[in-house]
Amino acid sequence: MNSISLIIKDVVMYSLKQIIIIVLVLMFPFQTIKSQTTKPITNPANQTQYDYYVKKHKKLKTTGWILLGGGLAAAVGGYAIAWNNTNMFDDEVSDEAVAGSGLFVLGTMSMISSIPVLIVSGSKKRKAEAIISTGKIGYNSPYNKNYVSAGVRISF
């Protein structure tokens, strides 16, 4: 009877682990598909659209570089603080080392979050160039180019 209950407990734990993994995978999508639809534009000029996309490009580029630079400074500072306040021969962890580790993690997260911002900035720049060169974006425009991408596939 005892071995049967252990087997049932193992099956339940295995199922719970699968459910948790599936929920986490569904919460954080690995690949998003972005499609562009063109709406009928009533009267704005190409120059107005170009100005809009250039303005968005500049703002996103500035934001991306601020996130990258600030994250790099925070990560380096946090690493230095954690390194100077860590004693390898002592089991006790100081508050300064914990604070430095937290600062390092926040800086690293800031640097990682700058990547999509810079990518979107480049996308806005290419849209602006497409508008100024051909006067249109959408289907059959130079903006829609084939590119290589990578994805993650998890099968259970």
C-alpha positions as CSV (number, residue, x, y, z in Angstrom):
1,M,0.0,0.0,0.0
2,N,2.9,2.3,0.8
3,S,4.5,1.9,-2.6
4,I,1.2,2.6,-4.4
5,S,0.8,5.9,-2.6
6,L,4.4,6.8,-3.5
7,I,3.7,6.0,-7.2
8,I,0.5,8.1,-7.1
9,K,2.4,11.0,-5.4
10,D,5.1,10.8,-8.1
11,V,2.5,10.9,-10.9
12,V,0.8,13.9,-9.3
13,M,4.1,15.8,-8.8
14,Y,5.1,15.1,-12.4
15,S,1.7,16.4,-13.6
16,L,2.0,19.5,-11.5
17,K,5.4,20.2,-12.9
18,Q,4.1,19.9,-16.4
19,I,1.2,22.2,-15.7
20,I,3.5,24.8,-14.1
21,I,5.8,24.6,-17.1
22,I,2.9,24.9,-19.6
23,V,1.5,27.9,-17.7
24,L,4.9,29.7,-17.7
25,V,5.4,29.0,-21.4
26,L,1.9,30.4,-22.2
27,M,2.5,33.5,-20.0
28,F,5.8,34.4,-21.8
29,P,5.4,34.1,-25.6
30,F,8.7,33.3,-27.3
31,Q,7.8,34.6,-30.7
32,T,5.3,37.2,-31.7
33,I,4.2,37.6,-35.3
34,K,3.8,41.2,-36.4
35,S,1.7,41.9,-39.5
36,Q,1.1,45.2,-41.0
37,T,-2.1,46.3,-42.4
38,T,-2.6,49.4,-44.4
39,K,-5.5,51.6,-43.5
40,P,-7.0,53.9,-46.2
41,I,-5.3,57.2,-45.5
42,T,-7.6,60.1,-46.3
43,N,-5.3,63.1,-46.7
44,P,-2.0,63.2,-44.8
45,A,1.0,64.0,-46.9
46,N,4.0,61.7,-47.1
47,Q,6.2,64.3,-45.4
48,T,3.9,64.2,-42.4
49,Q,4.1,60.5,-42.1
50,Y,7.9,60.7,-42.6
51,D,8.2,63.3,-39.8
52,Y,6.1,61.1,-37.5
53,Y,8.2,58.0,-38.0
54,V,11.5,59.9,-37.8
55,K,10.3,61.5,-34.5
56,K,9.3,58.1,-33.1
57,H,12.7,56.7,-34.3
58,K,14.7,59.4,-32.5
59,K,12.7,59.0,-29.2
60,L,13.0,55.2,-29.2
61,K,16.7,55.4,-30.1
62,T,17.3,57.8,-27.2
63,T,15.3,55.7,-24.8
64,G,17.2,52.5,-25.9
65,W,20.6,54.0,-25.4
66,I,19.6,55.5,-22.0
67,L,18.4,52.0,-20.9
68,L,21.6,50.4,-22.2
69,G,24.0,52.9,-20.7
70,G,22.2,53.2,-17.4
71,G,21.9,49.4,-17.1
72,L,25.6,49.0,-17.9
73,A,26.6,51.5,-15.2
74,A,24.2,49.9,-12.7
75,A,25.5,46.4,-13.5
76,V,29.1,47.3,-13.2
77,G,28.5,49.3,-10.0
78,G,26.4,46.5,-8.5
79,Y,29.1,43.9,-9.4
80,A,31.8,46.0,-7.8
81,I,29.8,46.5,-4.6
82,A,28.9,42.8,-4.4
83,W,32.5,41.8,-5.1
84,N,34.0,44.1,-2.4
85,N,31.6,43.0,0.3
86,T,31.7,39.3,-0.3
87,N,33.9,37.1,1.9
88,M,34.4,33.6,0.5
89,F,35.4,32.2,3.8
90,D,32.4,33.4,5.7
91,D,29.0,31.8,5.5
92,E,27.3,35.1,6.4
93,V,26.2,37.4,3.6
94,S,26.4,41.1,4.2
95,D,23.6,43.6,3.4
96,E,25.9,45.5,1.1
97,A,26.6,42.3,-1.0
98,V,22.9,41.7,-1.3
99,A,22.3,45.3,-2.4
100,G,25.1,45.1,-4.9
101,S,23.7,41.8,-6.3
102,G,20.3,43.4,-6.6
103,L,21.7,46.4,-8.4
104,F,23.6,44.1,-10.8
105,V,20.4,42.2,-11.6
106,L,18.4,45.4,-12.2
107,G,21.2,46.8,-14.4
108,T,21.3,43.5,-16.4
109,M,17.5,43.6,-16.9
110,S,17.7,47.2,-18.0
111,M,20.3,46.3,-20.6
112,I,18.3,43.4,-21.9
113,S,15.1,45.6,-22.1
114,S,17.0,48.1,-24.3
115,I,17.3,45.5,-27.1
116,P,13.7,45.5,-28.2
117,V,13.5,49.3,-27.9
118,L,16.4,49.7,-30.3
119,I,15.0,47.1,-32.7
120,V,11.7,49.0,-32.9
121,S,13.6,52.2,-33.4
122,G,15.3,50.7,-36.4
123,S,11.9,49.5,-37.7
124,K,10.5,53.1,-37.5
125,K,13.5,54.4,-39.3
126,R,13.1,51.9,-42.2
127,K,9.4,52.8,-42.4
128,A,10.3,56.5,-42.7
129,E,12.8,55.7,-45.4
130,A,10.2,53.6,-47.3
131,I,7.7,56.4,-47.1
132,I,10.1,59.1,-48.4
133,S,11.4,56.9,-51.2
134,T,8.1,55.4,-52.5
135,G,5.4,57.2,-50.7
136,K,3.9,54.0,-49.2
137,I,4.3,51.3,-46.6
138,G,2.5,48.0,-46.5
139,Y,2.1,45.3,-49.2
140,N,4.6,45.6,-52.1
141,S,6.7,48.2,-50.5
142,P,10.5,48.2,-49.9
143,Y,9.8,48.1,-46.2
144,N,8.6,44.5,-46.3
145,K,11.8,42.5,-46.7
146,N,12.5,38.9,-45.9
147,Y,14.7,38.4,-42.9
148,V,16.1,35.6,-40.9
149,S,14.6,34.9,-37.5
150,A,15.0,32.3,-34.8
151,G,12.5,30.8,-32.5
152,V,12.3,28.4,-29.6
153,R,10.1,25.3,-29.8
154,I,9.3,23.2,-26.7
155,S,7.5,19.9,-27.1
156,F,6.3,17.7,-24.3
